[in-house]
Amino acid sequence: MDQEDTIPSLYHWDDRKGPQPIDPDLDALVRDIIGTVADKWTMLILEALEDHGTLRFTEVGNKVGGISQKMLTKTLRKMEQDGLVARTVHPVIPPHVDYRLTELGAGLGTALCGVWEWAAENREKIEAAREAFAARDSAR
């Protein structure tokens, strides 16, 4: 067992200093943000807005694909709340609403790019592991 595994959750391990306290407010924020960005819809919306810039509500849904209007609304509202997207309502009939990444959202998109790269580099290993698991699981 690593020393890191024995540390209470509000501490992190520093190789030179040992256990170091984590600000509980920062810990709560990080856990909340991970909960948001670990959602597949958030990641796909980030990608769509990164690739295509400003999009109307229906365009976001079309670029993402397979997302219900209710889930798209919920996800975009959470992303707006967290400062990841900016929502602009144009006073026309019918209503015209645009979404774009904020600087904060673009930074997160860049950080998540590593996940896509990792998945691309490890696709064959992941598929092999899934196949091996399915074979073991069906033998049970």
N, C-alpha and C positions, 0 to 999 in steps of 0.2 A: 504494500500500500504506500502510495506517495504521501509526502508530508502535506501536500495540497488537499488530499482527500480527508484529512483529519481536522481541517480548519472549519470553524463555524461559518455559516453562510454570509455573515456580514464582515468577513475578513477575506483578504486575498494574500497569497503567498509571494513574498519578495525573497529571491534567493540570497540577497545580502543581509536583509533586515528581519527575515522571518515573517510571522503573521502581521499584517497591517490592516487597521480598521478601514471599512468602507463607509462612506457617508450614507446613512439609511435612505435619505431622500434621493440621492443619486442612484442607489441600488433599486429603489422603486421605479424611478424613471426608466432606467435601462431595462428592467423586466417588462414594463409597459410597452416600450418601444419594440422590444424583441417580439412581444405578443402581437403587435401590429404588423411589423414587417415580415414576420414568419408566416403570415397569412398569404396564401398563393395569389389572391386577387390583388392585394397591395403590390406585390412584386410585379405582377403582370401589368397593372396600371402604370407603375413607375416606368416599366420598359416601354409601354406604348407612348407615354408622354415624352420620354427621353428620345425615342426614335422619330416621333412625328410632330413634336412641339405642341402648340396650343390646339386643342381639339374640343369640339362640341360634345355634349353629353352622349348623344347617340354614336358619335364617331369613336369615343373612348370604348363604349360597349362593343362596337363592331371590331375594333382593333384587338381587343382582349379576346373576344369570342367565348361563347358558352356561359356567360354570366347573366343572371337574371337582372331585371331593372331594379328590383328591390335590393339585391346584393351590391349592385353597382352604386346605387344611391348611398347605401350604408357605408361602403368602403370609401367613397369619395368624401363623404362628410367627416369620417374619422381622419382621413388624410389631411383634410382642410383644418380640422381641429388641431392636429399635430404640427401644422405649418408646412406640410410637405407639398401641398398644391394650393394654388390661388384660384378662386372661383370668381368669374366676372359675369354679372347679369346685365344684358343689354336691354334697355327699355323699349322693346318692339313687340309687336303682336304678329305671330306667336312668339312667346319668350325665347330668347337666344342666350344660352349659358355656355361659357367657355371655361375650360380647365387648362392650367399649365403648371409645370413644376416650378416651385420656388427654388431659391438658391439652396435652401435646406434639403428639399426633395432631390435636387440634382446631385448634391453631395452624397445622399443616401443611395441614390441610383448608382453612383460610381463605386461606392463601397460594396454594394450587392453584385456588381459586375463580377467580382471574384467568385461568387457562387456559381454563376453561369460558366465561367472558365473552368472551375473545378469539375463541374458536371460533365462538360465536354471532354476534359482530359481523362475522366474516370468512367465514362459511359460503359465501356465494355466490362470493367470490373464490377460495376453496380449491377448490370444485367446478368452477369455470371452468378453473382451472389444471390440475386433474386431467383434465378432458375434453380440453384442448388437448394435454397430454402424451400421453394415450392415442391421440389422432388422429395426432400426430407419430410415436409409437412403432409404430403399426400400418402407417404408410407406409414404414417401413424395410424 
